[in-house]
Amino acid sequence: MNYLDKNILEKIQFYVTTKYPCGYISHQEAQSIVATPSKRIDSSTYTDLIQQGFRRSGQHIYKPHCQECSACIPIRLCVKNFKISQSQKRTLKKHNHIAVKILPLNFDEEHYELYVSYQNSRHRISQETDNDIADYNDFLVKSNVDSQMIEFRFEGHLMMVTIVDILRGGVSAVYTFYDCKNLKLSLGTYSILWLLDFCKKEELDYLYLGYWINESQKMKYKINFKPYELMINGAWQEPTN
């Protein structure tokens, strides 16, 4: 961890988890580096960590640390360099009627019901897990950094919720869930386009999209926003091919 500022290393420590089943590549085991104690990691410290490839899940700040796999690659968009595609322009036009509201990070029953519906539709998690409010709160509502909920509605109907972290010089897209009744609406794409516009208006340089995994179909959408930067050999850079 010698690439981190000495002041950060004085505040927090790092440990490597035991192996656990990988959630993205079947029959793989994963390990992570976790920063602790989480209560000492504020938005400023987290900005430094995310620039080094870390990610937040609830109150946990982690980074993949698998001995025999390097599939999880941090990905971010440089706001000023983003070039919107024709299909993305059509998505923006399709959703110009959506009302957007930025809210504090709190539990909301309507949000939770949409989350359960999204999980059942997209990820087919067991009903027992889907109905666990405590897990939902641990995953999305608890945070030690500056986090917000962005609510998207059409004619009063809740269409989508995006959770973000506001960083020094950027935004991290933590998680998005939406109404899956009509997947042709491309709501997930619209969420990222809206966040890019938000960053531009707030004069923020980067939009962090977590990890890109070539072997995971769920991650393919992230490289549809171009140009993008990947963290390769410890440095952010645009891929050469």
Secondary structure as UniProt FT lines:
FT   TURN            2..3
FT   HELIX           6..11
FT   STRAND          13..16
FT   STRAND          20..21
FT   TURN            26..27
FT   STRAND          29..30
FT   STRAND          32..36
FT   HELIX           38..40
FT   HELIX           43..50
FT   TURN            51..53
FT   STRAND          55..57
FT   TURN            58..59
FT   STRAND          60..64
FT   TURN            67..68
FT   STRAND          73..78
FT   HELIX           79..81
FT   HELIX           86..94
FT   TURN            95..97
FT   STRAND          99..104
FT   HELIX           109..122
FT   HELIX           127..130
FT   HELIX           133..136
FT   HELIX           137..141
FT   STRAND          147..154
FT   TURN            155..156
FT   STRAND          157..167
FT   TURN            168..169
FT   STRAND          170..178
FT   HELIX           183..185
FT   HELIX           187..201
FT   TURN            202..203
FT   STRAND          206..212
FT   TURN            214..215
FT   HELIX           217..224
FT   STRAND          228..232
FT   TURN            233..234
FT   STRAND          235..237
//
